[in-house]
Amino acid sequence: MRQALVVLMLLFAAGAHADTLLTIKTRLEKTPPPEPPRESPGEGTSQLWVGDHRLREDTPKYSASVIRRFDRKKLYLINHESRTWSETDLPFGPPSGGKKRPPLTEEMTVTVTGEVRQIGRWNARKVIVVSRGLLGETTSVKWMSTEVGVDEGTLNQWQAGAIVLPPGSIAPEVLEAQRRLDAIPGYPVLTESRIAGGPDETEYRWHIELVSAEAKEPPADLYEPPAGYTRVSAAQSLDGAFKSNLP
């Protein structure tokens, strides 16, 4: 009887620590539209694994993966096309001694509305985020759901603890608005964003939708650099990623 209880406890513990696999579809539209065939279609599907203080994002369109290990304070950037990977300490920030630049975002407002609707199989609440800065005005409508079952603590750590910004780069009002946004419970099952009024008067529209969310055990070594890949510097890894995805 005692042995049976031990086995049941182990099985429960394994199930309770299952990670969440999110499948996300992204579509980018541009006005005026791009001139084919100079640019590839702005559509793609990515997968995001969310575990205990660890994340892995796979983007097949760009043959790239990003692993964030908050338990180690490390970020791994993987280029599958060149079979290389690099390592960076977390949190990371811009190099010291660089030229100070104006902030990308100068104003931000976050409005949590009372509107609720079903997106896919999730009930979600509408949140409107408006920001203004060097890129013009950005309006994002986020539908936040608490029914996805993802580890929000790890996601908040990703957003708040992964990057160190230089002092004075964000206005206190913008920082407070970002904190309010991060504190909203749930995961965005649908985000529709629009950027207009930039230097070239081009309008960009993003449509990011959660397709599925399932709790499952991750494959072995999912959160490790792939065996057989060559380690390179972070600069080499980024350079290779950009070059391999030029149109």
C-alpha positions, 0 to 999 in steps of 0.5 A, spaced: 500 500 500 505 504 501 509 503 495 502 504 491 502 511 494 509 513 492 507 511 485 501 515 485 505 521 488 510 521 483 505 520 477 502 526 480 508 530 480 510 529 473 503 531 471 503 537 475 510 540 472 508 538 465 510 544 460 505 548 455 506 548 448 503 554 444 502 554 437 501 561 434 500 564 427 502 571 425 500 575 419 504 581 417 500 586 412 503 592 409 500 599 406 502 600 400 503 593 399 510 590 398 512 589 391 513 581 389 517 577 389 522 582 393 519 580 399 516 574 402 509 573 404 508 575 411 505 569 414 508 564 419 507 559 424 511 559 431 511 554 437 512 557 444 514 552 450 513 555 457 516 551 462 518 552 469 523 558 469 525 556 461 522 558 455 523 555 447 521 559 441 521 555 434 520 559 428 521 554 422 520 560 417 527 563 419 530 556 421 531 559 428 530 557 435 531 562 442 531 558 448 531 562 455 533 559 461 532 564 467 534 558 472 541 559 469 540 566 467 542 564 460 539 565 453 541 561 447 540 563 440 540 557 435 541 557 427 538 551 424 541 553 417 548 553 419 547 548 425 550 553 430 548 556 437 551 562 441 550 563 449 548 570 452 548 572 459 541 574 462 539 580 463 542 583 457 543 590 455 546 595 450 553 596 450 556 601 455 559 607 452 554 607 446 551 614 444 545 615 447 539 615 443 531 618 444 527 612 446 522 608 441 516 609 446 515 616 449 507 615 451 503 609 452 496 608 455 493 601 457 485 601 457 482 594 460 475 594 457 469 590 460 468 587 453 469 580 453 468 575 447 470 568 445 476 567 441 477 560 439 476 556 445 478 561 450 474 567 453 478 573 453 477 580 455 479 586 451 485 590 452 487 596 448 494 599 448 496 605 445 503 608 444 507 614 441 514 614 439 519 614 433 515 609 429 509 613 430 503 611 433 502 604 435 495 601 437 494 594 439 488 590 441 489 584 446 484 579 448 487 576 454 485 570 457 486 566 463 484 559 461 490 558 457 493 554 462 500 557 461 505 559 467 504 566 467 510 567 472 515 565 467 512 569 461 512 575 466 520 574 467 521 573 460 518 580 459 521 584 465 527 580 467 530 579 460 533 586 458 536 591 462 535 598 459 539 604 460 537 609 465 533 614 462 531 610 456 524 610 458 519 615 461 517 613 468 509 614 465 511 609 460 514 604 465 508 604 469 504 603 463 508 597 461 508 594 469 500 595 468 500 591 462 504 586 465 500 585 471 494 584 467 492 576 468 492 572 462 495 570 456 493 574 449 490 569 445 489 574 439 493 581 438 491 586 432 496 591 432 497 597 427 503 602 426 502 608 422 505 615 421 512 613 421 518 617 417 516 613 410 508 614 412 508 606 411 502 602 415 504 595 418 498 591 421 500 585 425 495 579 426 497 574 432 493 568 434 494 563 439 492 556 435 492 551 440 495 550 447 497 543 450 500 541 456 505 536 455 512 533 457 517 536 453 522 532 449 529 530 452 534 536 451 529 541 449 531 547 453 539 545 451 543 547 445 542 541 440 548 536 440 552 536 434 551 544 433 557 548 433 558 554 438 559 561 435 559 568 438 553 572 439 555 577 434 556 571 429 550 568 430 546 574 429 549 576 423 548 569 420 541 569 422 540 576 418 544 574 412 540 567 411 533 571 411 535 576 407 530 576 401 
